[in-house]
Amino acid sequence: MIDTKTTYVEDEMPTLEKLQELVGGYIEIVLSADMRKQIVVDEEGLLKGKEFNEEASRIAGQKLFGNAVVLSDDALLD
C-alpha cells in the first residue's frame, strides 16, 4: 500500500506542470469546505485505484483519492 501525500503551498502559485507532477495526472480543483482553499487532485484518482486521502478529504469535506496539493493565500489559482 502506498501512502497518499498532501502538500501545502501558500506563497507562490505553482505551474500546471508542477501540479500534474505532484498529483500524478490531469488536475481537478476542489474547493475546501470553508471555501478558502483549493485542493488539487488527479481527476481520475478513483478510477486509477489511488488510495483514499484522509487528510485532503477532511479539508475538502468530500472523499478524495491520491496525492493532493492544498493551495491557499498567494498560491490560489485564478
Biopython code that builds the backbone (N, CA, C, O; Angstrom):
import numpy as np
from Bio.PDB.StructureBuilder import StructureBuilder

atoms = [
    (1, "MET", "N", (0.841, -1.181, 0.000)),
    (1, "MET", "CA", (0.000, 0.000, 0.000)),
    (1, "MET", "C", (0.885, 1.242, 0.000)),
    (1, "MET", "O", (1.836, 1.331, 0.776)),
    (2, "ILE", "N", (0.573, 2.196, -0.865)),
    (2, "ILE", "CA", (1.314, 3.445, -0.965)),
    (2, "ILE", "C", (0.527, 4.521, -0.225)),
    (2, "ILE", "O", (-0.661, 4.720, -0.479)),
    (3, "ASP", "N", (1.198, 5.209, 0.688)),
    (3, "ASP", "CA", (0.530, 6.288, 1.408)),
    (3, "ASP", "C", (0.340, 7.495, 0.502)),
    (3, "ASP", "O", (1.207, 7.821, -0.309)),
    (4, "THR", "N", (-0.795, 8.148, 0.647)),
    (4, "THR", "CA", (-1.028, 9.364, -0.105)),
    (4, "THR", "C", (-0.288, 10.517, 0.560)),
    (4, "THR", "O", (0.003, 10.480, 1.756)),
    (5, "LYS", "N", (0.006, 11.519, -0.217)),
    (5, "LYS", "CA", (0.748, 12.667, 0.273)),
    (5, "LYS", "C", (-0.093, 13.918, 0.041)),
    (5, "LYS", "O", (-0.705, 14.079, -1.015)),
    (6, "THR", "N", (-0.117, 14.792, 1.027)),
    (6, "THR", "CA", (-0.788, 16.073, 0.898)),
    (6, "THR", "C", (0.261, 17.158, 1.061)),
    (6, "THR", "O", (0.916, 17.250, 2.099)),
    (7, "THR", "N", (0.417, 17.978, 0.029)),
    (7, "THR", "CA", (1.395, 19.061, 0.010)),
    (7, "THR", "C", (0.667, 20.380, 0.186)),
    (7, "THR", "O", (-0.383, 20.597, -0.417)),
    (8, "TYR", "N", (1.216, 21.259, 1.006)),
    (8, "TYR", "CA", (0.620, 22.575, 1.242)),
    (8, "TYR", "C", (1.472, 23.643, 0.578)),
    (8, "TYR", "O", (2.691, 23.671, 0.748)),
    (9, "VAL", "N", (0.819, 24.534, -0.190)),
    (9, "VAL", "CA", (1.508, 25.629, -0.863)),
    (9, "VAL", "C", (0.712, 26.903, -0.592)),
    (9, "VAL", "O", (-0.496, 26.952, -0.826)),
    (10, "GLU", "N", (1.401, 27.933, -0.097)),
    (10, "GLU", "CA", (0.685, 29.178, 0.187)),
    (10, "GLU", "C", (1.406, 30.426, -0.295)),
    (10, "GLU", "O", (0.815, 31.506, -0.294)),
    (11, "ASP", "N", (2.667, 30.313, -0.706)),
    (11, "ASP", "CA", (3.424, 31.522, -1.003)),
    (11, "ASP", "C", (3.578, 31.837, -2.484)),
    (11, "ASP", "O", (3.894, 32.978, -2.825)),
    (12, "GLU", "N", (3.370, 30.879, -3.373)),
    (12, "GLU", "CA", (3.544, 31.125, -4.800)),
    (12, "GLU", "C", (2.713, 30.139, -5.602)),
    (12, "GLU", "O", (2.698, 28.944, -5.308)),
    (13, "MET", "N", (2.018, 30.648, -6.625)),
    (13, "MET", "CA", (1.177, 29.800, -7.456)),
    (13, "MET", "C", (2.046, 28.814, -8.250)),
    (13, "MET", "O", (2.921, 29.245, -9.001)),
    (14, "PRO", "N", (1.824, 27.510, -8.101)),
    (14, "PRO", "CA", (2.611, 26.530, -8.847)),
    (14, "PRO", "C", (2.179, 26.469, -10.313)),
    (14, "PRO", "O", (1.064, 26.865, -10.654)),
    (15, "THR", "N", (3.061, 25.974, -11.171)),
    (15, "THR", "CA", (2.722, 25.814, -12.578)),
    (15, "THR", "C", (1.818, 24.599, -12.756)),
    (15, "THR", "O", (1.744, 23.728, -11.889)),
    (16, "LEU", "N", (1.140, 24.558, -13.883)),
    (16, "LEU", "CA", (0.309, 23.403, -14.216)),
    (16, "LEU", "C", (1.151, 22.139, -14.243)),
    (16, "LEU", "O", (0.732, 21.101, -13.731)),
    (17, "GLU", "N", (2.324, 22.218, -14.830)),
    (17, "GLU", "CA", (3.204, 21.056, -14.927)),
    (17, "GLU", "C", (3.602, 20.538, -13.543)),
    (17, "GLU", "O", (3.633, 19.329, -13.315)),
    (18, "LYS", "N", (3.904, 21.450, -12.626)),
    (18, "LYS", "CA", (4.283, 21.051, -11.266)),
    (18, "LYS", "C", (3.112, 20.373, -10.564)),
    (18, "LYS", "O", (3.293, 19.352, -9.900)),
    (19, "LEU", "N", (1.913, 20.935, -10.709)),
    (19, "LEU", "CA", (0.725, 20.338, -10.087)),
    (19, "LEU", "C", (0.465, 18.941, -10.640)),
    (19, "LEU", "O", (0.157, 18.021, -9.883)),
    (20, "GLN", "N", (0.588, 18.778, -11.954)),
    (20, "GLN", "CA", (0.379, 17.467, -12.562)),
    (20, "GLN", "C", (1.412, 16.462, -12.053)),
    (20, "GLN", "O", (1.093, 15.295, -11.827)),
    (21, "GLU", "N", (2.632, 16.916, -11.877)),
    (21, "GLU", "CA", (3.686, 16.048, -11.344)),
    (21, "GLU", "C", (3.374, 15.621, -9.913)),
    (21, "GLU", "O", (3.553, 14.456, -9.558)),
    (22, "LEU", "N", (2.910, 16.555, -9.097)),
    (22, "LEU", "CA", (2.636, 16.263, -7.688)),
    (22, "LEU", "C", (1.457, 15.305, -7.491)),
    (22, "LEU", "O", (1.484, 14.459, -6.597)),
    (23, "VAL", "N", (0.416, 15.442, -8.335)),
    (23, "VAL", "CA", (-0.770, 14.586, -8.167)),
    (23, "VAL", "C", (-0.735, 13.355, -9.058)),
    (23, "VAL", "O", (-1.502, 12.417, -8.839)),
    (24, "GLY", "N", (0.137, 13.340, -10.056)),
    (24, "GLY", "CA", (0.274, 12.166, -10.906)),
    (24, "GLY", "C", (-0.773, 12.027, -11.984)),
    (24, "GLY", "O", (-1.167, 10.911, -12.322)),
    (25, "GLY", "N", (-1.235, 13.142, -12.536)),
    (25, "GLY", "CA", (-2.218, 13.074, -13.608)),
    (25, "GLY", "C", (-2.798, 14.435, -13.917)),
    (25, "GLY", "O", (-2.311, 15.462, -13.445)),
    (26, "TYR", "N", (-3.863, 14.421, -14.730)),
    (26, "TYR", "CA", (-4.560, 15.665, -15.036)),
    (26, "TYR", "C", (-5.220, 16.182, -13.764)),
    (26, "TYR", "O", (-5.732, 15.404, -12.958)),
    (27, "ILE", "N", (-5.202, 17.493, -13.592)),
    (27, "ILE", "CA", (-5.669, 18.037, -12.322)),
    (27, "ILE", "C", (-7.165, 18.329, -12.305)),
    (27, "ILE", "O", (-7.786, 18.622, -13.326)),
    (28, "GLU", "N", (-7.697, 18.236, -11.126)),
    (28, "GLU", "CA", (-9.062, 18.685, -10.810)),
    (28, "GLU", "C", (-8.931, 19.562, -9.578)),
    (28, "GLU", "O", (-8.201, 19.229, -8.645)),
    (29, "ILE", "N", (-9.641, 20.687, -9.574)),
    (29, "ILE", "CA", (-9.594, 21.610, -8.444)),
    (29, "ILE", "C", (-10.892, 21.494, -7.659)),
    (29, "ILE", "O", (-11.984, 21.629, -8.211)),
    (30, "VAL", "N", (-10.754, 21.241, -6.366)),
    (30, "VAL", "CA", (-11.893, 21.109, -5.460)),
    (30, "VAL", "C", (-11.755, 22.192, -4.401)),
    (30, "VAL", "O", (-10.669, 22.390, -3.857)),
    (31, "LEU", "N", (-12.832, 22.887, -4.105)),
    (31, "LEU", "CA", (-12.790, 23.899, -3.045)),
    (31, "LEU", "C", (-12.875, 23.237, -1.682)),
    (31, "LEU", "O", (-13.542, 22.216, -1.512)),
    (32, "SER", "N", (-12.196, 23.824, -0.720)),
    (32, "SER", "CA", (-12.267, 23.325, 0.651)),
    (32, "SER", "C", (-13.652, 23.589, 1.218)),
    (32, "SER", "O", (-14.407, 24.409, 0.695)),
    (33, "ALA", "N", (-13.969, 22.895, 2.277)),
    (33, "ALA", "CA", (-15.283, 23.051, 2.908)),
    (33, "ALA", "C", (-15.525, 24.490, 3.351)),
    (33, "ALA", "O", (-16.665, 24.953, 3.328)),
    (34, "ASP", "N", (-14.474, 25.206, 3.753)),
    (34, "ASP", "CA", (-14.631, 26.598, 4.181)),
    (34, "ASP", "C", (-14.508, 27.591, 3.027)),
    (34, "ASP", "O", (-14.594, 28.801, 3.238)),
    (35, "MET", "N", (-14.306, 27.081, 1.793)),
    (35, "MET", "CA", (-14.232, 27.881, 0.565)),
    (35, "MET", "C", (-13.016, 28.809, 0.515)),
    (35, "MET", "O", (-12.994, 29.723, -0.309)),
    (36, "ARG", "N", (-12.005, 28.609, 1.366)),
    (36, "ARG", "CA", (-10.842, 29.494, 1.389)),
    (36, "ARG", "C", (-9.592, 28.851, 0.805)),
    (36, "ARG", "O", (-8.564, 29.512, 0.661)),
    (37, "LYS", "N", (-9.671, 27.583, 0.473)),
    (37, "LYS", "CA", (-8.530, 26.859, -0.082)),
    (37, "LYS", "C", (-8.968, 26.096, -1.325)),
    (37, "LYS", "O", (-10.150, 25.804, -1.510)),
    (38, "GLN", "N", (-7.993, 25.779, -2.172)),
    (38, "GLN", "CA", (-8.224, 24.924, -3.324)),
    (38, "GLN", "C", (-7.427, 23.641, -3.111)),
    (38, "GLN", "O", (-6.257, 23.688, -2.730)),
    (39, "ILE", "N", (-8.051, 22.516, -3.352)),
    (39, "ILE", "CA", (-7.364, 21.235, -3.252)),
    (39, "ILE", "C", (-7.245, 20.694, -4.674)),
    (39, "ILE", "O", (-8.248, 20.519, -5.366)),
    (40, "VAL", "N", (-6.023, 20.434, -5.098)),
    (40, "VAL", "CA", (-5.766, 19.925, -6.440)),
    (40, "VAL", "C", (-5.488, 18.428, -6.328)),
    (40, "VAL", "O", (-4.632, 17.999, -5.554)),
    (41, "VAL", "N", (-6.227, 17.641, -7.114)),
    (41, "VAL", "CA", (-6.084, 16.184, -7.113)),
    (41, "VAL", "C", (-6.067, 15.683, -8.558)),
    (41, "VAL", "O", (-6.365, 16.439, -9.483)),
    (42, "ASP", "N", (-5.721, 14.418, -8.750)),
    (42, "ASP", "CA", (-5.812, 13.763, -10.045)),
    (42, "ASP", "C", (-7.288, 13.554, -10.338)),
    (42, "ASP", "O", (-7.996, 12.927, -9.550)),
    (43, "GLU", "N", (-7.760, 14.077, -11.470)),
    (43, "GLU", "CA", (-9.189, 13.982, -11.776)),
    (43, "GLU", "C", (-9.664, 12.540, -11.935)),
    (43, "GLU", "O", (-10.861, 12.272, -11.838)),
    (44, "GLU", "N", (-8.748, 11.618, -12.175)),
    (44, "GLU", "CA", (-9.111, 10.210, -12.322)),
    (44, "GLU", "C", (-8.547, 9.352, -11.194)),
    (44, "GLU", "O", (-8.354, 8.149, -11.364)),
    (45, "GLY", "N", (-8.284, 9.964, -10.053)),
    (45, "GLY", "CA", (-7.685, 9.253, -8.932)),
    (45, "GLY", "C", (-8.450, 8.005, -8.521)),
    (45, "GLY", "O", (-7.845, 6.953, -8.312)),
    (46, "LEU", "N", (-9.743, 8.101, -8.404)),
    (46, "LEU", "CA", (-10.556, 6.950, -8.013)),
    (46, "LEU", "C", (-10.539, 5.882, -9.107)),
    (46, "LEU", "O", (-10.389, 4.696, -8.812)),
    (47, "LEU", "N", (-10.692, 6.298, -10.375)),
    (47, "LEU", "CA", (-10.684, 5.344, -11.488)),
    (47, "LEU", "C", (-9.352, 4.621, -11.611)),
    (47, "LEU", "O", (-9.310, 3.465, -12.030)),
    (48, "LYS", "N", (-8.261, 5.295, -11.248)),
    (48, "LYS", "CA", (-6.929, 4.696, -11.317)),
    (48, "LYS", "C", (-6.620, 3.832, -10.097)),
    (48, "LYS", "O", (-5.546, 3.236, -10.012)),
    (49, "GLY", "N", (-7.554, 3.764, -9.159)),
    (49, "GLY", "CA", (-7.359, 2.941, -7.971)),
    (49, "GLY", "C", (-6.416, 3.547, -6.951)),
    (49, "GLY", "O", (-5.798, 2.826, -6.167)),
    (50, "LYS", "N", (-6.300, 4.873, -6.953)),
    (50, "LYS", "CA", (-5.420, 5.524, -5.978)),
    (50, "LYS", "C", (-6.033, 5.440, -4.583)),
    (50, "LYS", "O", (-7.251, 5.361, -4.422)),
    (51, "GLU", "N", (-5.162, 5.459, -3.589)),
    (51, "GLU", "CA", (-5.577, 5.319, -2.189)),
    (51, "GLU", "C", (-6.410, 6.529, -1.732)),
    (51, "GLU", "O", (-6.228, 7.643, -2.223)),
    (52, "PHE", "N", (-7.307, 6.289, -0.801)),
    (52, "PHE", "CA", (-8.095, 7.335, -0.162)),
    (52, "PHE", "C", (-7.154, 8.292, 0.567)),
    (52, "PHE", "O", (-6.266, 7.855, 1.299)),
    (53, "ASN", "N", (-7.347, 9.594, 0.369)),
    (53, "ASN", "CA", (-6.519, 10.601, 1.030)),
    (53, "ASN", "C", (-7.342, 11.216, 2.163)),
    (53, "ASN", "O", (-8.152, 12.117, 1.948)),
    (54, "GLU", "N", (-7.113, 10.708, 3.363)),
    (54, "GLU", "CA", (-7.899, 11.129, 4.522)),
    (54, "GLU", "C", (-7.712, 12.614, 4.835)),
    (54, "GLU", "O", (-8.683, 13.322, 5.103)),
    (55, "GLU", "N", (-6.477, 13.077, 4.801)),
    (55, "GLU", "CA", (-6.184, 14.471, 5.152)),
    (55, "GLU", "C", (-6.849, 15.451, 4.180)),
    (55, "GLU", "O", (-7.512, 16.396, 4.610)),
    (56, "ALA", "N", (-6.675, 15.230, 2.878)),
    (56, "ALA", "CA", (-7.272, 16.112, 1.877)),
    (56, "ALA", "C", (-8.798, 16.013, 1.902)),
    (56, "ALA", "O", (-9.486, 17.015, 1.704)),
    (57, "SER", "N", (-9.323, 14.830, 2.141)),
    (57, "SER", "CA", (-10.776, 14.646, 2.208)),
    (57, "SER", "C", (-11.384, 15.424, 3.368)),
    (57, "SER", "O", (-12.465, 16.000, 3.244)),
    (58, "ARG", "N", (-10.688, 15.435, 4.485)),
    (58, "ARG", "CA", (-11.167, 16.199, 5.654)),
    (58, "ARG", "C", (-11.235, 17.691, 5.323)),
    (58, "ARG", "O", (-12.196, 18.365, 5.694)),
    (59, "ILE", "N", (-10.238, 18.198, 4.637)),
    (59, "ILE", "CA", (-10.204, 19.622, 4.283)),
    (59, "ILE", "C", (-11.303, 19.950, 3.272)),
    (59, "ILE", "O", (-11.941, 20.998, 3.362)),
    (60, "ALA", "N", (-11.519, 19.056, 2.314)),
    (60, "ALA", "CA", (-12.499, 19.291, 1.252)),
    (60, "ALA", "C", (-13.933, 19.017, 1.676)),
    (60, "ALA", "O", (-14.869, 19.572, 1.102)),
    (61, "GLY", "N", (-14.109, 18.162, 2.679)),
    (61, "GLY", "CA", (-15.462, 17.785, 3.068)),
    (61, "GLY", "C", (-16.069, 16.779, 2.107)),
    (61, "GLY", "O", (-17.291, 16.643, 2.040)),
    (62, "GLN", "N", (-15.227, 16.071, 1.362)),
    (62, "GLN", "CA", (-15.666, 15.023, 0.440)),
    (62, "GLN", "C", (-14.519, 14.050, 0.230)),
    (62, "GLN", "O", (-13.368, 14.365, 0.534)),
    (63, "LYS", "N", (-14.830, 12.867, -0.289)),
    (63, "LYS", "CA", (-13.802, 11.846, -0.467)),
    (63, "LYS", "C", (-12.904, 12.187, -1.656)),
    (63, "LYS", "O", (-13.384, 12.434, -2.762)),
    (64, "LEU", "N", (-11.580, 12.198, -1.405)),
    (64, "LEU", "CA", (-10.586, 12.435, -2.439)),
    (64, "LEU", "C", (-9.584, 11.290, -2.425)),
    (64, "LEU", "O", (-9.331, 10.686, -1.383)),
    (65, "PHE", "N", (-9.018, 10.998, -3.591)),
    (65, "PHE", "CA", (-8.127, 9.860, -3.733)),
    (65, "PHE", "C", (-6.819, 10.290, -4.379)),
    (65, "PHE", "O", (-6.801, 11.102, -5.304)),
    (66, "GLY", "N", (-5.724, 9.729, -3.872)),
    (66, "GLY", "CA", (-4.406, 10.020, -4.406)),
    (66, "GLY", "C", (-3.775, 11.236, -3.752)),
    (66, "GLY", "O", (-4.329, 11.819, -2.821)),
    (67, "ASN", "N", (-2.606, 11.608, -4.257)),
    (67, "ASN", "CA", (-1.904, 12.769, -3.731)),
    (67, "ASN", "C", (-2.713, 14.031, -3.979)),
    (67, "ASN", "O", (-3.475, 14.114, -4.941)),
    (68, "ALA", "N", (-2.541, 15.009, -3.103)),
    (68, "ALA", "CA", (-3.269, 16.266, -3.206)),
    (68, "ALA", "C", (-2.338, 17.427, -2.902)),
    (68, "ALA", "O", (-1.357, 17.287, -2.171)),
    (69, "VAL", "N", (-2.668, 18.581, -3.480)),
    (69, "VAL", "CA", (-1.961, 19.822, -3.192)),
    (69, "VAL", "C", (-2.994, 20.810, -2.680)),
    (69, "VAL", "O", (-3.984, 21.090, -3.356)),
    (70, "VAL", "N", (-2.764, 21.337, -1.489)),
    (70, "VAL", "CA", (-3.683, 22.307, -0.891)),
    (70, "VAL", "C", (-3.098, 23.697, -1.117)),
    (70, "VAL", "O", (-2.006, 24.012, -0.643)),
    (71, "LEU", "N", (-3.842, 24.522, -1.848)),
    (71, "LEU", "CA", (-3.396, 25.873, -2.174)),
    (71, "LEU", "C", (-4.157, 26.886, -1.326)),
    (71, "LEU", "O", (-5.361, 26.755, -1.108)),
    (72, "SER", "N", (-3.431, 27.900, -0.852)),
    (72, "SER", "CA", (-4.077, 28.987, -0.109)),
    (72, "SER", "C", (-3.288, 30.270, -0.313)),
    (72, "SER", "O", (-2.187, 30.254, -0.864)),
    (73, "ASP", "N", (-3.849, 31.357, 0.127)),
    (73, "ASP", "CA", (-3.199, 32.675, 0.088)),
    (73, "ASP", "C", (-2.722, 33.015, -1.330)),
    (73, "ASP", "O", (-3.524, 33.023, -2.264)),
    (74, "ASP", "N", (-1.421, 33.297, -1.498)),
    (74, "ASP", "CA", (-0.879, 33.725, -2.784)),
    (74, "ASP", "C", (-0.764, 32.601, -3.811)),
    (74, "ASP", "O", (-0.442, 32.864, -4.970)),
    (75, "ALA", "N", (-1.013, 31.386, -3.422)),
    (75, "ALA", "CA", (-0.880, 30.241, -4.320)),
    (75, "ALA", "C", (-2.187, 29.875, -5.024)),
    (75, "ALA", "O", (-2.190, 28.990, -5.881)),
    (76, "LEU", "N", (-3.300, 30.535, -4.683)),
    (76, "LEU", "CA", (-4.589, 30.186, -5.289)),
    (76, "LEU", "C", (-4.547, 30.389, -6.799)),
    (76, "LEU", "O", (-3.992, 31.370, -7.294)),
    (77, "LEU", "N", (-5.146, 29.442, -7.521)),
    (77, "LEU", "CA", (-5.223, 29.530, -8.975)),
    (77, "LEU", "C", (-6.352, 30.466, -9.386)),
    (77, "LEU", "O", (-7.377, 30.557, -8.710)),
    (78, "ASP", "N", (-6.151, 31.153, -10.490)),
    (78, "ASP", "CA", (-7.173, 32.095, -10.982)),
    (78, "ASP", "C", (-8.338, 31.374, -11.595)),
    (78, "ASP", "O", (-9.284, 32.012, -12.057)),
]
sb = StructureBuilder()
sb.init_structure("model")
sb.init_model(0)
sb.init_chain("A")
sb.init_seg("    ")
for serial, (resi, resn, name, xyz) in enumerate(atoms, 1):
    if name == "N":
        sb.init_residue(resn, " ", resi, " ")
    sb.init_atom(name, np.array(xyz, "f"), 0.0, 1.0, " ", f" {name:<3s}", serial, name[0])
structure = sb.get_structure()
